[in-house]
Amino acid sequence: MFKEEAVMREILCEVLYGDNMVEQKRISQILRVSIGLVNKTVARLEQIGAMSKTGRKYSVTAFKKVLLLWSSLRNLQRDIVYMTRVNLPVRKIERDLPDGSILSAYSALNYMFNEAPADYSEVWAYIPENILPEVKTRFPPNNLPSNLYILKSDTLLLENARRFSKGMSLVSVPQLYVDLWNIPSWYSKEYIALLEKKIAEIKDGILE
């Protein structure tokens, strides 16, 4: 995942759970990235009418535009570091993932809101590189169609998950949206529709 995507994720999280104002210097410090990168990302969002300048800060004027731009840039397939077939119920697979795993996609929405619009048969999770060997031991490789997808994690994603998932081992809501948007399964659309409803409940009018 590119650092520009981490900047967009931080902007979306701060707006979803705070006010609509974003300060570039603060984002630069939180993510430990250059102020130039933050300014470049903000300028890109300003160009599409998703942000506007208010004094020294910027306000997010089109939350969904930011979500969709990031979704179009995200390359989920590139971040898959391991996949295999596991002949177990999805809940068992989720429970058997090692500590340090961060659930995304259908599992994350189900645990986050205790609701699922359709049954799901795939598990997607972000895994730090140091525990990938343990994942492979617990879920050995095979040549069958995969239903467990392991994504490359990074420090910024892990920190974001800790700050915005209320102590659960789940990705943040914006990360969840973008990941679902990039999964080709037919029922992804149903999960995105439910997630948009939940986002609107977190902050009324944010997707308008």
N, C-alpha and C positions, 0 to 999 in steps of 0.2 A: 504494500500500500504506500502510495507516495505521500510526502509530507504535506503537500497542498490539500490532499484529502483529509488529513488530520486537522488542518486549519478549518476546513468546512465543517467537519464533525464538531469541533469545539464551538464554533459559532452557533450551530444548530442546537447543541445541548444547552448552551448558556441562554439562548433565547427561549427555548422550550420551558426551562425551569426558572428563568429569571425575567428580567424586562427585555425590551427589544433593542437595548443599546449595547454596542460592542466596542471595546477599546483595544486597538491593535497591540499596544505595548503589553497589556495584561496577557493577551493570547500568546504573544511571543515569549513571555516569561514562563507561563504555564507549560507550554509545549517545548521550551528550550530550542526554538527555531529562530531564524533571523527575522528582524522586523521587516526586512525587504521582502521576504517570502509572504509574510502576513499581508503587507500592503499590496503586493501583486495579486493575491487571492481576493482581497476586498475589492480591488479595482476591477477585477474580472466580474465579480458579482454586481458591482455598481453598473457595469456596462449592460447587463441584461435586465436592469431594473429591479434587482433583488435587494439592494442596499442603497441607502442615501446618507450623505454626510450631514451631521448635526453638531456643529461646533467642533470639538476635538474627537468626537466619537462618531460612530456610524450606527444607523438603525436598520434593522432588517425589515424590509417592506413587503417581501414576498417569500415567506418561509418555504413554501412548496417549490418555488423555482430553484432555491438552493438545493433542496432534496433531489430534484430531478436532474439538475446539472451534475451533482456528485454521482447520482445513479448512472448517468450516461458515461462518466469517466471511469467508474469502478470496473476493474477487471478481476472478477472473483475467481475465474478459472486459473488465472496466473498465480494466485496465492494458494492453490491446492498443493499441499506437500505430500499427502498420502490419502489413498482411498481404498476401501475394501468392502467385501460383503460380510455382514455379520448376521447369522441366522438366530437372532434373538429379538424379542419385542423392543420397540424403540425406547421405552422407559427403562428397560434393563441396560441397554447400551448407554443411555445417558448417565445412569447411576454408576456404571463401571468405568467411566472415563476417569483418568487420574486427577488428583488435586492439581489445581492450576489451569484446568481447562475452562474455557469461556464459551458457553453455548450461544449459538445464533440461530437464525431462521425459525423453523416451525417450533422447535423445542423452546427457544427463548420466548417467543410470543406466548406459548402455552403456560410456561412457568411465570412469566411476567404478569399476565392478566388472568390466569386460571381459566382460560377460554381458548377454544380452537374451532375454527369454522368448518374444518374437515379433518378426517383422519390423515395422518402423515406416516410415511414409511422411510424417511431419510433423517439422518442426524448430521448436523453441521456444527463444527466446533473449532475455535481458535486454540492452538496449542503452542506454548513456548518450545523452542528448539530442544531444550535440555530434557524435556519429558517425552519427546517424540519416540525414542526407542521403547519406552514403557508402553506407549499406545500400540506400537507394532507387536509387542509381546502379547498384550491382552487381546488384540484383534489382528491375527496373522493375515498376511496377504493371500489372495487367491485370484482366480481368473473369472469369477462370477460378476454379474452386474453390481456395481457398488451401491451401498446404502449408508455408508459412513464416510464423511468427507472431512478431512482435517486441513485446516487453513493455517498458513503461517501467521503467527502472532508477532507482536512487537511491543516494546515498552509503552509507547504512547497509547496503544489500544488497551492494554491491561490497566493502565492508570485511568483512562477514560471510563472503562467498565466499573472500576472500583468506585469512582466518584459519582456515577450517574445510574447505577443499577441497584441502589439501596442495599448493598452488601451481598447481593446474589451473584453467582458466577455466570452472569449474562452480559451480552453486549448492551450498549446504550440504545435507546429508542431510534435515534437517527441511523446508527450503524445497522440496526436490525432492518429498517426500511430499505436501505440501499442494498443490503445483502439479499433480501427477498426479491427485490426488483431484478436482480441479476441471476436468479435461479430459474431454470427453464421448466420445472415441474408444472403441470397443468393447474394444480391447486394453489400455486403461489399468488395468483390474482385474488383469490378469496382471502388469503392471509393479509395481503396488502390492504384490501378494502376494510378488514376488521381493524388493522393497525391504524389506518387513517381515522377511523371512528374513535379509537382510543386516544390518539394524539389530540383530536378536537376536544375530548373530555379533559385532558390534562390542561389544555389552554384554549379556551373558547375562541373561535374565530381565527385561529392561527393558520389554517390551511386555505383561508379565503383570499 
